[in-house]
Amino acid sequence: MVPISVIRHPKERRSKCSLTPLEGRADIDFFRARPNWSFDMTGFTVLALGAPELSPEDAGRPLLVLDSTWRLLPQIEACLYGRGVRRTLPAVPTAYPRISKIAEDPMGGLASVEALFLAKLLLGERDDALLADYYWRDVFLESLKRADLLG
């Protein structure tokens, strides 16, 4: 089972966070970024846009998920040091209804729980329990089927 670390931006609202129902799982460690805090990403697969696509060959490394709005993501990335392996996910539409008056979300920008589910799926560890409390689960799974990522 892939160990997972999640780093949340301090302004990320837990009430709106798609990962909040997963708190307490033994395989997921949650951290809150804050001033003067840092995280050594050495040896982790870090989910990021614009990197080579995640594949089964990436299995065996712990997974790092950065949980933030797209606009504030650079602040979390500034807390990281060391040599992680950045990987991106296939571009599939998010099921999460986003409304931003400040910035447009990138294509392939998934809700954190969607990204985590898809990453584990691509690493050969399908874990439906990740989506158990996700309101838009069925819509997201259908988009993965249409993209031929889910059997």
C-alpha positions in Angstrom: 0.0 0.0 0.0 1.4 3.4 -1.1 2.0 5.7 1.9 0.5 9.1 1.3 1.3 12.5 2.6 -0.9 15.5 2.1 0.2 19.1 2.7 -2.6 21.6 3.0 -2.3 25.3 2.5 -3.1 27.1 5.8 -6.1 28.9 4.1 -7.6 25.7 2.8 -11.0 25.4 4.4 -11.5 21.9 5.8 -15.2 22.2 5.4 -14.8 22.5 1.6 -11.8 20.1 1.3 -12.5 16.9 -0.5 -9.9 15.1 1.6 -11.4 15.9 5.0 -13.4 12.6 5.2 -10.0 10.8 4.8 -8.5 12.2 8.0 -7.7 9.4 10.4 -6.8 6.9 7.8 -3.6 5.1 8.8 -2.1 5.3 5.3 -2.4 9.1 5.0 -0.5 11.7 6.9 -1.8 15.3 6.9 0.4 18.3 7.4 -0.6 22.0 7.4 1.9 24.3 5.7 2.7 27.4 7.8 5.3 30.2 7.8 8.9 28.8 8.4 7.7 25.2 7.9 9.3 22.9 5.4 8.9 19.4 4.0 11.6 17.1 2.6 10.1 15.6 -0.6 13.1 13.4 -1.3 12.0 10.0 -2.5 8.3 11.1 -2.9 6.3 11.1 -6.1 4.9 14.6 -6.1 1.7 15.2 -8.1 2.2 18.3 -10.3 1.1 19.7 -13.6 3.5 19.9 -16.5 5.6 16.8 -15.5 5.9 13.4 -17.1 2.8 11.3 -16.7 2.4 9.0 -13.7 2.7 5.3 -14.6 3.0 1.9 -12.9 6.8 2.3 -13.0 6.4 5.0 -10.3 5.0 2.5 -7.8 7.1 2.0 -4.7 7.6 5.6 -3.8 5.4 7.4 -1.3 2.9 9.9 -2.8 2.8 13.6 -1.9 -0.4 15.6 -2.6 -0.4 19.4 -2.3 -3.9 20.5 -1.2 -4.5 24.1 -2.1 -6.3 26.4 -4.5 -4.3 26.8 -7.8 -3.7 30.4 -7.0 -2.0 29.6 -3.6 -0.2 26.5 -4.7 3.2 28.3 -5.2 3.2 29.0 -1.5 3.1 25.3 -0.6 5.7 24.5 -3.3 8.0 27.0 -1.6 8.0 24.9 1.5 9.3 21.9 -0.3 13.0 20.9 -0.5 14.9 17.9 -1.6 14.6 15.8 -4.7 11.1 14.5 -5.3 9.9 12.9 -8.6 7.2 15.2 -10.1 4.5 13.4 -12.0 1.3 14.6 -13.7 -2.0 12.8 -14.1 -3.9 12.3 -17.4 -6.1 15.3 -18.2 -9.6 14.3 -17.3 -12.4 16.7 -16.3 -13.1 17.2 -12.6 -16.5 16.5 -11.3 -16.1 19.1 -8.5 -18.1 22.3 -9.4 -15.5 25.1 -9.3 -16.4 28.7 -9.3 -13.5 31.2 -9.2 -13.8 34.9 -9.9 -10.1 35.3 -9.5 -8.4 32.7 -11.6 -9.2 29.9 -14.1 -8.3 26.4 -13.1 -6.1 24.4 -15.5 -7.4 21.5 -17.6 -6.5 18.4 -15.7 -6.9 20.3 -12.4 -8.7 17.8 -10.2 -10.2 18.0 -6.7 -7.6 16.6 -4.3 -9.5 13.4 -3.6 -10.0 12.8 -7.4 -6.2 13.3 -7.9 -5.4 10.9 -5.1 -7.8 8.2 -6.4 -6.5 8.5 -9.9 -2.9 8.4 -8.8 -3.4 5.2 -6.8 -5.4 3.7 -9.7 -2.5 4.4 -12.1 -0.1 2.9 -9.6 -2.1 -0.3 -9.6 -3.9 0.2 -6.2 -7.5 1.0 -6.9 -9.0 2.2 -3.6 -12.8 3.0 -3.9 -12.8 3.9 -0.2 -11.1 7.1 -1.1 -14.3 8.2 -2.9 -16.8 6.8 -0.4 -17.9 10.2 1.0 -17.2 12.2 -2.2 -20.5 13.7 -3.3 -19.5 13.8 -7.0 -18.0 10.2 -7.0 -20.3 8.8 -9.6 -19.8 11.7 -12.1 -16.0 11.4 -11.6 -16.0 7.7 -12.1 -18.0 8.1 -15.2 -15.5 10.6 -16.6 -12.7 8.1 -15.9 -14.6 5.4 -17.8 -15.1 7.7 -20.8 -11.3 8.4 -20.7 -10.8 4.6 -20.7 -8.9 4.8 -17.4 -11.4 2.7 -15.5 -12.6 -0.7 -16.5 
